[in-house]
Amino acid sequence: MDFFEQKSGAAATEAGAAINLEKLCVIYLAYFDEARGHQLLLVHPPELKQDAEFLQAESKTVFIHSIWWMGVDVQAELSHVDLEFGGRNYLAKKFHAPSHREKKRSGMDENTPETVVLLLSIPINLNPFGGELLTRLYQALTERHMDEFSTAIETSICDAKIVKSPRDKEVSMKGHGILDSMTRTIHATIVDFAKQLEVNVSTEADKRKALAYLLYQDIKDKPAAPRATSEFFEAREGPSIIDIGSAARSKIMITEALVKNDENKIHVTLVNQSNEVISGCIVSIAYIEDFFEKYFYDVNIDCWFEGEELNFQFERIGKKLKEEYVITVKQDGTPIFQKKLVTTKLKVV
């Protein structure tokens, strides 16, 4: 699912900042619990942690990230470790933090350091800025909160207990104050970084493109009236086609997408709505299973004329009521169009 294109409202741009970078990013702080395994400590924007559907889907990506299987010493030689999935890049950095809590595994003591992972999720269009933003977040969090991670982690452990002792409640109260402070640090770092992007326009082409993407996202959202709450996942009632790629979508559009039950097929119609011929492109259709894309349908298009409609039909792969497919159009190896289809939202004929 695409949890990111529909963010709006609550993530308002700071006064004086034209770029609302915060609405496009998700930051995770996670840690290794010797008894429970990988656990989320903090999610920013903070309201995301209340969305069970979001966490269930995103946790799969966060916890299969290769950063977890790398030693801190090995990872320290790299600025960060990346994982690209579903049009987003997950940049991660692992580090140790001082600890003073009692451990539950043999061979560990109170001074065994905490293992913490900082992970930044951004659209792949913003890759040129991702490494620098992750570094700034890491520096800000470790400079201001390095000695507080142990208490914050102990708070997470206490919150998971069904029956809490008076000490658990005391630790939890203190730890939530620390987590709130970490959230403010993350927010301030992102806002400051966005403001610097406005005045420090790089001469590098890839960074200029990424900045243009940011500005486009901001302009695209401005005409809409502010909403009281943010939507991070597809609405129960809404369009059957979920957009997960804004780049060059004015060139191509899906005019029809439906399911034919008697044939067990999905029918999709694409139209070239640009004012030019699109040459040498490939239309790919992927089925998403267990959070991974499986490509099974590729069509080479030598010449796609202006206003021409192309009709595609393909068998449904899965046996589930709700299936997800991704349609991608590439020209010279570069994606120029991408949309996700969710079968439960398609018209059935």
Stockholm file with secondary structure:
# STOCKHOLM 1.0

chainA/1-349         MDFFEQKSGAAATEAGAAINLEKLCVIYLAYFDEARGHQLLLVHPPELKQDAEFLQAESKTVFIHSIWWMGVDVQAELSHVDLEFGGRNYLAKKFHAPSHREKKRSGMDENTPETVVLLLSIPINLNPFGGELLTRLYQALTERHMDEFSTAIETSICDAKIVKSPRDKEVSMKGHGILDSMTRTIHATIVDFAKQLEVNVSTEADKRKALAYLLYQDIKDKPAAPRATSEFFEAREGPSIIDIGSAARSKIMITEALVKNDENKIHVTLVNQSNEVISGCIVSIAYIEDFFEKYFYDVNIDCWFEGEELNFQFERIGKKLKEEYVITVKQDGTPIFQKKLVTTKLKVV
#=GR chainA/1-349 SS CCCSTTCCSSSCCCTTCSCCGGGGCEEEEEEEETTTEEEEEEEESGGGGGCHHHHHHHHHHHHHCGGGGSCHHHHHTSSCEEEEETTEEEEEEEEEECCCSCCSSTTCCTTSCEEEEEEEEEEGGGHHHHHHHHHHHHHHHHHHHGGGHHHHHHHHHHHTCSSCCHHHHHHHHHHHHHHHHHHHHHHHHHHHHHHHHHHCCCSSHHHHHHHHHHHHHHHHHTTSCCCSSCCCSCCSSSCSEEEEECTTTTTEEEEEEEEETTTTEEEEEEEECSSSCEEEEEEEEEEEETTEEEEEEEEEEEEECTTCEEEEEEECCCCSSSCEEEEEEEETTEEEEEEEEEGGGSEEC
#=GC SS_cons         CCCSTTCCSSSCCCTTCSCCGGGGCEEEEEEEETTTEEEEEEEESGGGGGCHHHHHHHHHHHHHCGGGGSCHHHHHTSSCEEEEETTEEEEEEEEEECCCSCCSSTTCCTTSCEEEEEEEEEEGGGHHHHHHHHHHHHHHHHHHHGGGHHHHHHHHHHHTCSSCCHHHHHHHHHHHHHHHHHHHHHHHHHHHHHHHHHHCCCSSHHHHHHHHHHHHHHHHHTTSCCCSSCCCSCCSSSCSEEEEECTTTTTEEEEEEEEETTTTEEEEEEEECSSSCEEEEEEEEEEEETTEEEEEEEEEEEEECTTCEEEEEEECCCCSSSCEEEEEEEETTEEEEEEEEEGGGSEEC
//
